[in-house]
Amino acid sequence: MTLQEWTISELQLMMNTGELTARRLAELYLERIDAIDRNGPKLNSVIETNPDALTIASSLDDERRRGKTRGPLHGIPILIKDNIDTHDQMQTTAGSLALKGHIAPCDAFIVKKLRSAGAMILGKTNLSEWANFRGKRSVSGWSSRGGLTRNPYVLDRSACGSSSGSSAAVAANLCAAAIGTETDGSIICPSQTNSIVGIKPTLGLWSRSGIIPIAHSQDTAGPMARTVADAAILLGALTGVDERDLATRLSKKQAFTDYTQFLDENGLKGARIGVARKMMGTDKRVIKIFESCLDAMRQMEAVIVDPADVPNFKKFGKTEMEVLHYEFKADLNKYLAGTKARVKTMAEVIKFNEENKDRVMPYFGQEHMEIAQEKGSLRDKKYRDALAKNHHLTRKEGIDVTMRKYRLDAIVVPSGGPSWTIDLVNGDANNWDMESTSLAAVAGYPHITVPAGYIFGLPVGISFFAKAWQEPTLIKLTNAFEQATKVRKPPEFLPTANLNL
């Protein structure tokens, strides 16, 4: 059997009919990881495979034979980012040599939910080290433990960060779906750059306990998949109130365990879609693709409100960084204190990195960690004022006021531009001038990106975001858009961009 770009529903059908087993499916994906990720194109997206994968798959097959299936994820191979705790034989390191050998004391809450749903954790994905918040001149997709992840569409281009491994693995069909994490852009950018669907949920929809943190006011994990339907399946399976994460209490009356009920091919009919034109940037190629997306939505009888600009989207950049540095120190220290890792504080991480700089910092430094280490406590007025300003500008005087003023169901903007060439000497050369991620990230609001087109074979996505807990609406809209346009195509692992396209 040759591995195809099967959806989760198609895989379930084949396993129910006996055409495929979970064990054989796991073997197929592991064989593909060997052929593409470690040999062949050498994507380097998977940092570690699960040594128990086939045993777990066989056990799930036994359950199915006894007439027990736990749901739509039963026997489905999922990859998860290497900053999410698993209490098994796999390490949790955030890509850092400082945490090499670290085995988490318990599963993250979302990992417990994943296992309970019958999913088979195939392995862990590489990432930008410390979720891309170590050095100012970072290289997306590079970590001292995992090396460099490449873009499967064009191998000398960035897969974007920090969930680079998760996105590249999904795009290259190394798993059925994956989990990434985001603080600001780390699900949306890699997803759009690798032509997949990424959902950055409302803060608190998924628990953050057991995830190596940057900042609790913005951090969240989320699903990454090749279709909106597959992302919706994963999204619902991992919701739930977690006593270790107070933010999840807010989701009790807002979350659903099944978001596939909102999949609607006619979901754009009558929907009011606002165009954040001032956030679009100036790349005429990206704008052309975006305008074609708007035309497609008009043909589906959506009401396009253009412009529907969001105020204040440029006014919180400095205070966002202030909050991230304060929370990085506090949150990482709290996480490390509960582990058996060799480093117990951010100060010890900085010291380890400096002592091992030839291996850990050959290309860029640790300025963000050093700045964070100098911050005071979360009781500081400077921190509290910055956080309050961020929420005021992105929520009440940002997304909320815009959606109310124009009576919108969602706001759309290009997710990004074509990926930049990997440059280990100078770091990321991202010169996009559009703004797609920070508003929803800082507000803690939901954001979905779906494939929109290609520029010289490099993917470009379109972003849909809205107010808190509006995942059902966004899933309805993005599924309708996806089914009408069917933009995504598999990668061809080109060595460099084909300028004749």
Secondary structure by P-SEA (a helix, b strand, c coil): cccccccaaaaaaaaaaccccaaaaaaaaaaaaaaccccccccccccccccaaaaaaaaaaaaaaacccccccccbbbbbccccccccccccccccccccccccccccaaaaaaaaacccccbbbbcccccccccccccccccccccbbbccccccccccccaaaaaaaaaaccccccccccccaaaaaaaaaabbbbbbcccccccccccccccccbbbbbbbcccaaaaaaaaaacccccccccccccccccccccccccccccccccbbbbbccccccccaaaaaaaaaaaaaaaaaccccccccccccccccaaaaaaaaaaaaaaaaaaaaaacccccccaaaaaaaaaaaccccccccccaaaaaaaaccccccaaaaaaaaaaaaaaccccaaaaaaaacccccccccccccccccccccccccccccccaaaaaacbbbbbcccccccccccbbbbbbcccaaaaaaaaaaaaaaacccbbbbcccccccccc
